[in-house]
Amino acid sequence: MSLSETKLIQRLTQDLPADSSVLTGPGDDCAVLDWSGSKLLFKTDAIVEGIHFERNTPPEAIGRKALARA
Protein backbone atom coordinates (compact mmCIF):
# COMPACT_ATOMS: atom_id res chain seq x y z
CA MET A 1 0.00 0.00 0.00
CA SER A 2 1.36 3.39 -0.99
CA LEU A 3 0.64 6.52 1.04
CA SER A 4 0.97 10.11 -0.07
CA GLU A 5 3.17 12.31 2.08
CA THR A 6 0.10 14.10 3.43
CA LYS A 7 -1.64 10.83 4.37
CA LEU A 8 1.54 9.54 6.02
CA ILE A 9 1.83 12.71 8.14
CA GLN A 10 -1.84 12.38 9.12
CA ARG A 11 -1.36 8.74 10.10
CA LEU A 12 1.76 9.48 12.17
CA THR A 13 0.27 12.47 13.98
CA GLN A 14 -3.39 11.50 14.47
CA ASP A 15 -2.90 10.22 18.03
CA LEU A 16 -0.55 12.95 19.26
CA PRO A 17 -1.98 14.85 22.24
CA ALA A 18 -2.65 18.58 21.97
CA ASP A 19 -0.05 20.74 23.70
CA SER A 20 0.03 24.51 24.27
CA SER A 21 3.70 24.63 23.25
CA VAL A 22 2.75 23.63 19.69
CA LEU A 23 2.17 26.96 17.94
CA THR A 24 1.67 25.45 14.49
CA GLY A 25 1.03 21.74 14.39
CA PRO A 26 2.59 19.25 12.05
CA GLY A 27 1.41 20.03 8.57
CA ASP A 28 3.09 19.69 5.22
CA ASP A 29 6.69 19.43 6.42
CA CYS A 30 7.04 21.68 9.45
CA ALA A 31 5.83 22.39 12.99
CA VAL A 32 6.53 25.41 15.21
CA LEU A 33 7.02 24.95 18.96
CA ASP A 34 7.40 27.42 21.80
CA TRP A 35 10.64 26.25 23.41
CA SER A 36 11.32 28.22 26.60
CA GLY A 37 10.14 31.45 24.99
CA SER A 38 11.88 30.86 21.65
CA LYS A 39 10.30 29.54 18.50
CA LEU A 40 11.70 26.19 17.41
CA LEU A 41 11.01 24.80 13.93
CA PHE A 42 10.85 21.06 13.32
CA LYS A 43 11.26 20.33 9.62
CA THR A 44 11.27 17.07 7.72
CA ASP A 45 10.97 15.88 4.17
CA ALA A 46 10.84 12.48 2.51
CA ILE A 47 13.04 11.31 -0.31
CA VAL A 48 11.79 8.35 -2.30
CA GLU A 49 13.72 5.82 -4.37
CA GLY A 50 12.84 6.14 -8.04
CA ILE A 51 11.65 9.72 -7.60
CA HIS A 52 14.43 11.56 -5.76
CA PHE A 53 17.27 9.06 -6.23
CA GLU A 54 18.01 5.82 -8.07
CA ARG A 55 18.63 2.43 -6.42
CA ASN A 56 22.36 2.50 -7.21
CA THR A 57 22.91 5.95 -5.63
CA PRO A 58 25.60 5.81 -2.92
CA PRO A 59 24.19 6.15 0.63
CA GLU A 60 26.35 9.23 1.23
CA ALA A 61 24.72 11.03 -1.70
CA ILE A 62 21.24 10.09 -0.46
CA GLY A 63 22.10 11.40 3.01
CA ARG A 64 23.48 14.65 1.58
CA LYS A 65 20.31 15.15 -0.44
CA ALA A 66 18.12 14.41 2.60
CA LEU A 67 19.99 17.00 4.70
CA ALA A 68 19.80 19.60 1.93
CA ARG A 69 16.02 19.16 1.63
CA ALA A 70 15.25 19.41 5.35
C-alpha positions in Angstrom: 0.0 0.0 0.0 1.4 3.4 -1.0 0.6 6.5 1.0 1.0 10.1 -0.1 3.2 12.3 2.1 0.1 14.1 3.4 -1.6 10.8 4.4 1.5 9.5 6.0 1.8 12.7 8.1 -1.8 12.4 9.1 -1.4 8.7 10.1 1.8 9.5 12.2 0.3 12.5 14.0 -3.4 11.5 14.5 -2.9 10.2 18.0 -0.5 12.9 19.3 -2.0 14.8 22.2 -2.7 18.6 22.0 -0.1 20.7 23.7 0.0 24.5 24.3 3.7 24.6 23.2 2.7 23.6 19.7 2.2 27.0 17.9 1.7 25.5 14.5 1.0 21.7 14.4 2.6 19.2 12.0 1.4 20.0 8.6 3.1 19.7 5.2 6.7 19.4 6.4 7.0 21.7 9.5 5.8 22.4 13.0 6.5 25.4 15.2 7.0 25.0 19.0 7.4 27.4 21.8 10.6 26.2 23.4 11.3 28.2 26.6 10.1 31.5 25.0 11.9 30.9 21.7 10.3 29.5 18.5 11.7 26.2 17.4 11.0 24.8 13.9 10.9 21.1 13.3 11.3 20.3 9.6 11.3 17.1 7.7 11.0 15.9 4.2 10.8 12.5 2.5 13.0 11.3 -0.3 11.8 8.3 -2.3 13.7 5.8 -4.4 12.8 6.1 -8.0 11.7 9.7 -7.6 14.4 11.6 -5.8 17.3 9.1 -6.2 18.0 5.8 -8.1 18.6 2.4 -6.4 22.4 2.5 -7.2 22.9 5.9 -5.6 25.6 5.8 -2.9 24.2 6.2 0.6 26.4 9.2 1.2 24.7 11.0 -1.7 21.2 10.1 -0.5 22.1 11.4 3.0 23.5 14.6 1.6 20.3 15.2 -0.4 18.1 14.4 2.6 20.0 17.0 4.7 19.8 19.6 1.9 16.0 19.2 1.6 15.3 19.4 5.3 
